Amino acid sequence: MKQGLVLDKVVLLGRTFEEYVRCFALDRAALRGQAILDVASGVSSFCAEAHAQGLDSTAFDLIYEQSLEEIEARCQPDLDQVVKVIGDLQTYRWGFYKSPAELRRYRERAYKAFLADYRIHRGTRYRSGKLPRLPFRDGQFDLTLVSYLMFVYEDQLDYAFHQQSVREIMRVTKGEARFYPLVSFEAKRCRYLDPLKHDPELRHLRFAEVTTDFEFLANSNSFLRIQHRCDPLGAPS
Ligand SMILES: C[S@@+](CC[C@H](N)C(=O)[O-])C[C@H]1O[C@@H](n2cnc3c(N)ncnc32)[C@H](O)[C@@H]1O
């Protein structure tokens, strides 16, 4: 029997810049001058807020083929669906958000800031497409972030999707990519994580799990960092 959040589809919930900083333990000063890609950005306001601070950020998601009105129509129902049940689940820690009402305020702030920016910058800083393919050049980005799509939706996205997506994300990333969280909605370590680290197809990559001080979904206080190995044969470095 499932203990955690049960979803029949990937929901359209977005986080703010502040939440990304916490989830990925980002050093705000170090972001300056970096080309940042936010994969599966959805209705997160990370990209909008990053630009407002003078950062160079691109957002990518399959919903960006839709109009503002189509996306807007999904925001509140998806948020209602989650907020209604999340307070009763044992798989969440409320140290940061305190209550479902405060969580709702964060998510509303995010999608409203996103919509205002999307209205103006759709097709430029908001690029549509579908993982495991990305419409970007090799090494175009210094830092790529993936929040709340890979690993956490392990029941809906299979191993092949994860393996191909990691390869593609690292094709367009010359620095590092960070993935968060590393647990499923059941708050258990994603079953694909260790096989990916030992996958011969990914031996050109180096994996590291980094502990953070942020935990909402239980056991989510870490992110995965992936970088290119210097040694093309994949010997441990
Ligand atoms: C839960 S939201 C996460 C949004 C944002 N990253 C955040 O943490 O606030 C998941 C997003 O993944 C997007 N998505 C699902 N499958 C995708 C795919 N194959 N390629 C690109 N985006 C996808 C959905 O459209 C949705 O916007």
The ligand as an ORCA input file, in Angstrom:
! r2SCAN-3c Opt
* xyz 0 1
  C       6.318     18.818    -11.102
  S       6.741     19.846    -12.455
  C       8.307     20.492    -11.913
  C       8.501     21.926    -12.328
  C       9.781     22.571    -11.844
  N      10.947     21.880    -12.288
  C       9.798     22.725    -10.353
  O      10.452     21.939     -9.655
  O       9.145     23.632     -9.863
  C       7.227     18.662    -13.685
  C       7.339     19.238    -15.090
  O       7.883     18.239    -15.973
  C       7.342     18.469    -17.253
  N       7.582     17.269    -18.075
  C       7.023     16.056    -17.942
  N       7.536     15.198    -18.854
  C       8.433     15.897    -19.599
  C       9.280     15.575    -20.703
  N       9.336     14.341    -21.210
  N      10.059     16.549    -21.226
  C      10.023     17.813    -20.709
  N       9.245     18.184    -19.660
  C       8.462     17.234    -19.119
  C       5.892     18.775    -16.976
  O       5.284     19.433    -18.062
  C       6.006     19.644    -15.707
  O       6.030     21.009    -16.036
*
